[in-house]
Amino acid sequence: MAKEKKGVRLDHISKIYQDPKTKKDFYAVHDVSLDIAPGEFVTLLGPSGCGKTTILRMIAGFESPNEGEIYLGGEPINELTPNKRDTAMVFQSYALLPHYNIFDNVAYGLKLRKVPKDEIAKKVTNILHLVGLDGMEDRMTNQLSGGQQQRVALARALVLEPGVLLFDEPLSNLDAKLRVDMRNEIRRIQQEAGITAVYVTHDQSEAMALSDNIIIMKKGVVQQMGDPLTVYYEPANEFVADFIGESNFLRGTLAEKDGHHGQATIEGNPVDVSNVGHLNVGDDVTLVLRPEAAALADEGVLPCTVTLSRFMGNYHNYQVKVGDTLVKITDFNPKNHKIYDVGDEAFVAFGPEDVHVL
């Protein structure tokens, strides 16, 4: 689909704004360096105000970096206007032309580029097939569902055959089920087209479902970049662990160490741990334990008291107290498992491979 697969490189990019109240300058994006490979799907993820949309707008050319250089396919593009960059953006609002039908909406950019009519017809027909809107060329956009409008916006961007496709929270206006359907479609279309994609969202499940790599941001600074499995199971810090899925944080002290293995003391209890090469005996230690990685049992690692027991159908939800620490446990497929009630004494069971040591 794409004329050429192009990568994106950000070299020490910063963007400075002025706070309207204090009149003081602040970094919306601070010293960000990224290397996005050609054909890769990368998601910028983080809470509101973390700088992810600012980065996207700088790649598109709607904002200019105060520091650093942006490269597209090896070419520096800081000085290029948006229409001179080999990018196309899919907006949160879709920005469709209400008085045009689907065909004319998708063809709009090609007409501006003075592409011959027969070529426009061929390109639009092909792209509407790719996004699943065959035979709907004459339908007006105000007759479309939200998902169909999203497909038109995607087709309008793809038909230009950009080197890089940019997404600014494109699914935020859709209901939950349609969001899931559309994110699967976006991934399918991106892979079929073979195009490089940079996607912005604050929805971690969306990022996990779509991405080859996820870039997690906080206050303008990249916290971690990696594939979904890595950022989930090996978070770089507590912010990442807490932002991607649910986490329990078990705090204690490293009591023993033998190479990469050791033993931590958590609420007075010994806990075997791995990957502690970066710590010394006596150091404070935080263990990241995912709720689904732990089990509630009659024997285990940490003695506890059940404070919440709730059957949710395909899983059983527990909250327990280990000393002063609240621990959440998700027991999937609980049908043949023992059910613990509030007030029961039990143990939190897990192995060294189930926790990540920060």
DAGICOR-V563634 format. One record per backbone hydrogen bond with DSSP energy under -0.5 kcal/mol. CO is the residue of the C=O (numbers start at 1). NH is the residue of the N-H. Records with the same first field share a line. If there is no record, write none. Layout:
CO = NH  NH
This chain:
4 = 6
7 = 73
8 = 36
9 = 11  71
10 = 12  34
11 = 69
13 = 32
14 = 66  67
15 = 28  29
17 = 26
19 = 23
24 = 19
26 = 17  28
29 = 15  31
31 = 33
32 = 13
34 = 10
35 = 37
36 = 8
37 = 40
40 = 42  197
41 = 212  213
42 = 199
43 = 45  215
44 = 201
45 = 217
47 = 50
50 = 220
51 = 55
52 = 56
53 = 57
54 = 58
55 = 59
56 = 60
57 = 61  62  63
67 = 14
69 = 11
70 = 77  78
71 = 9
72 = 75
75 = 72
77 = 80
81 = 84  85
82 = 85
85 = 87
86 = 163  164
88 = 166
89 = 91
90 = 168
91 = 94
93 = 95
96 = 98
97 = 100
100 = 141
101 = 105
102 = 106
103 = 107
104 = 108
107 = 111
108 = 112
109 = 113
110 = 115
111 = 114
116 = 120
117 = 121
118 = 122
119 = 123
120 = 124
121 = 125
122 = 126
123 = 127
124 = 128
125 = 129
126 = 130
127 = 131
128 = 133
129 = 132
133 = 136
136 = 139
137 = 103
139 = 102
140 = 143
141 = 144
145 = 149
146 = 150
147 = 151
148 = 152
149 = 153
150 = 154
151 = 155
152 = 156
153 = 157
154 = 158
155 = 159
157 = 160
158 = 161
161 = 3
163 = 6  196
164 = 88
165 = 198
166 = 90
167 = 169  200
169 = 172
171 = 174
175 = 179
176 = 180
177 = 181
178 = 182
179 = 183
180 = 184
181 = 185
182 = 186
183 = 187
184 = 188
185 = 189
186 = 190
187 = 191
188 = 192
189 = 193
190 = 194  195
193 = 2
196 = 165
197 = 42
198 = 167
199 = 44
200 = 169
201 = 46
202 = 204
203 = 207
204 = 208
205 = 209
206 = 210
207 = 211
213 = 43
214 = 216  226
215 = 45
216 = 223  224
218 = 221
220 = 30
221 = 218
224 = 216
226 = 214
227 = 231
228 = 232
229 = 233
230 = 234
237 = 241
238 = 242
239 = 243
240 = 244
243 = 245
248 = 250  289
249 = 251
250 = 287
251 = 267
252 = 285
253 = 255  265
254 = 282
256 = 263
258 = 261
260 = 275  276
261 = 258
262 = 273
263 = 255  256
264 = 266  271
265 = 253  267
266 = 269
269 = 266
271 = 264
273 = 262
276 = 279
280 = 283
283 = 254
285 = 252
286 = 358
287 = 250  289
288 = 290  356
289 = 248
290 = 293  294
291 = 294  330
295 = 297  349
297 = 347
301 = 303
302 = 348
304 = 346
305 = 321
306 = 343
308 = 319
310 = 317
312 = 314
314 = 333
315 = 312
316 = 318  331
317 = 310
318 = 329
319 = 307  308
320 = 322  327
321 = 305  323
322 = 325
325 = 322
327 = 320
329 = 318  331
330 = 332
331 = 316
333 = 336
334 = 337
338 = 340
341 = 344
344 = 306
346 = 304
347 = 297  349
348 = 301  302
349 = 295
351 = 354
352 = 274  355
354 = 290
356 = 288  358
